Amino acid sequence: MKYKVLFLDIDGTILKQDHTYTESTKDAIFQVLEQGVEVFIATGRPLHEVKELAKELHIQSYIGQNGALAIYQDRTLVEEPMERHLVEKFLKIAKDNNHELILFTNEKNYLTSLDHPKVRQFLQSFQMNHNNLFTEDVIEHILGLTVLNVSDASQTSLYNFDENIRLSQVNIEGNQHAFDVIRTNVNKGEAVKKLLQHLQIPKEQAIAFGDGMNDKEMLQAVGESFAMENATPALFPYAKNKTTSVNDSGIYNGLKKLGVIK
């Protein structure tokens, strides 16, 4: 089988906890690119925070903000802002329950607080630098949300007001209080499907790697999927394969298993 496209999550998949990647990860990506395979970063992060990493790895195509924005070689193919009433509902519930929100546009990260310790921890963990306090004038441009300072996973039920929304716990040490908002019709998997259709590539010729529940739909949308050894255990049933951890050349070993690289 000749594979034509590769989708890679960032945190816990490309990047280790210390924000670095192994030399084997870089080597694997370069080997794939040399074969003419299109490589996409597919992340929950906003794209304005990942361009430097992409440049280092020679990647020119992206899925950002959990599928709300997708760019193929400078062409925007997917852009799906959240409906205003949903954003307003999240803002109210968060305020009523002492939660914090980080709201993403295609240019900046907007926060309900810049000073809360959990917010500062999250921004540091994901090396987010384009941060402003949230104001109403950007509410029509929100591509995605993350809820912060959730003290107990059971509190996520507060946000179960729409059957087309679910919360996905962030799978990074120290940030279990954070939950990404995933839409049924806007997620990494839906973005992958649209990109494959645009590129006229069958799913059987697509590969994806991930480690969190925000990768669930993406792993189901491709022919060969890998959950990292460090993935949240709930993700394993949705992946066709399991590879080694992000610290132990997981991407390299997975691609080698398929015979894509040497």
N, C-alpha and C positions, 0 to 999 in steps of 0.2 A: 504493500500500500504506500503510495506517495502522498504524504501529508502536505497541505498547502497553507495552513494557518494555525497559529499557536496563540492561545490566550493565557496570560499570566497575571494572577493576583500579585499584589506587592507585599504587604505586611504579613509576615509569617510564611511567605512563599518565595519571593525574591529576597526580601530583606529580613535579616535576623533582628533580634531584639535590640541590638546596639546600632541599628540603622545601616549596617554594612551588609555586603553580600559576599559569598565565597567566590574564589577565583574560578571554581568549576561551574558556578552558575553563569558567570559572564562568558566563559568559554562555550558553554552549551548554547546560549543565546546567539553568540557569534557564529557558531557552526551552523545553526538553523538558518540564520540570515544569509549566510554564504550559499545555501542551497536554494535561495529564492523563496523561502517560506515567509509569509507575512506574519509579523509578531505584533500582538496588541498587548499593552498593559491594560488590565481589567481590574479596576480598584474601586473601593468605596470612597477613596480620597477625591477631592476636587482636582481637576486637571491642572489648575494654576499652581498646585503644590508638587507636581510630579515631573515637570518638564526637565529639570536638571538631571534627575535619575534617568529619564528616558534618553536624554542626549548622551550620557555616559555609556548607555547600553545600545546606542544606535537604533533605538525604537522610535518610529515616527507615527504610530497609530495608537489610539486610546479608546478605552471605555472608562468613563469617570462617573463619580457620584452614584455608584451602584446601578449603572445602566441608564441614567437620565441624560447623559451626554456621550456621544460616540463620534470620534473623528478618525477618518481614514486619510492619511497623507494630506493633511491640511483642509480636508473637506468635511464639514459637519454633516453627518448622516442621521444622527438622532439628537433631538433636544426636546426634553419633556419636563417643563416646569410643573410644580405641584399646583393643584387648584387652590385658590385663595382661601376658600372656606376650610380646607384641610389644615393649612398652615395656621389659620386663626384658632382652630380647635386645639391644635398641639400647643400653641402659645398659652391658651387659657388653662389647659390641664397641667402643664408644667408649672405655671405660676401658682396655681392652687395647691400644688403638692411639693413645692420647694425644689423642683427639678430645674435643670438648666438646659438650654437648647443651643446647638450650633447649627446654623442655617446656611446652606451653601448656594451661591450663585456661580456663574461661570467666570467671575472675576475675583470675588472675595469670600471670606468666611465671616458670617455675622453671628454674634453671640449675645445671649441675654445677660451675660456677665463676663467681664474680662478678669475679674479678681478672685472668683471662687477657686479654692484649692483644687477641686476636681477638674475644673475647666483648664487651669494652668497645667495640670498634670497631663491632660489629654492633648493639649496643644504641643507640649514638649515631646510626648511620646510619638506623635505623628509629624513632628517638625513643621508645624503650620505657622506661617509667618504673615499671611495677608489677612489680618484680623481687624474687624471693626465691631462696635456695638450695633445691635440690630435696631433698625428704624423702619417705620411703616412704609417708607417710600420704595423699599426693595421687595415688598411682599409678593409682587406679581412675578418675580424673577427667581424664586427659590426652586432649585433643582432637587434638593434633598435635605434631610434632617437627621441629626443624631441627638438623642436624648441622653443627658448626663446627670450624674448624681442620683441615680436610681438605687436606693439602698437595698432593695430586695427584688429578685426576679419576678415575684408575684405582682409587683406594682406595674408591670407591663400591661396587665389586664385593664388598667385605667385607660389605655389607648386603644382598646379593642372596640372602637366606635364605628369602624367601617370594615366590612368583610374583605375588602380589597387591600388591606394594610396589615402587615405584620412587623414585629420588632425582632431584630437579629442582634444577639449579644456580641459585642466586639471581642475577638479572640486574641487579645494582646494582654500580657501580664500587667496587672495594676490598673486595667481599664475595664474590668468586668461590670463597673457601674454604668457603662455606656452601651447604648443600643441604637443601631442603625434602623431607620424607617425604610422598609422595603414595600414597594407597591406590586400588586399581582401582575399588572400590565406594564410596569416599568422596573426592570431589574437587569442584572448582568445577562441572564439567560435570554430575555427578550431582545436585548441589544445584540447579542451574538446571533440570534436568528435573523435579525434584520441585516446585519453585516454579511452573513453567509449568503443571504438572498441577493444582496447587492453585488457581491463578489462572484456570484454564481459558483459557489463551492458547496458541495454536499457535506452534510454534517459528518459523514464517515471520514472525511479528509481533514477534520478539525480536531485539535487537542487542547485541553484546558487543565490548569493546575490551580488548586485553591486550598484554603485551610479553615475558612469560617462559614457560618450558615448563610452569609450573604453571597456565597459562591454556589449554593445548592442548585439554583436554576441553570447557572452556567455549565456546571458539570453534567447536567442532564441534556444540554442542548448540543453537545458535541459527540463525536464517535469514540474518542479515547479521553477519559477523564482520570485525573489523579488527585487524591486527597493526600496532603502531606502527613507524615507521621505525627507531627505536632498539631494536627487539625483537631478542632473540637470533635469528640467522638460521635456526636449526632450527625456529622457530615459523612461519615464513612459509608452508610448505605446508599448514598447518592452518587458515589464515585465508582467507576468500573475497576480502578486500580488504586493501590496504596503504595506510596513511595517513601523514601527515607525523609528525615526531618529537614527543615530549612538550614539547620546547622551542619547537616551531613549530606550535602549535595543532592537534595531531593529532586530538583528539576533535572539535573544532569543524569541521575540514575534512572529517572522515569523515561526520559527521552532515549537513553541507551537501551532500556528494556524493549522499547518499540523498534529499535534498530535505526532510529532517525539520526543518531550521532554515534561517534566512535569513542 
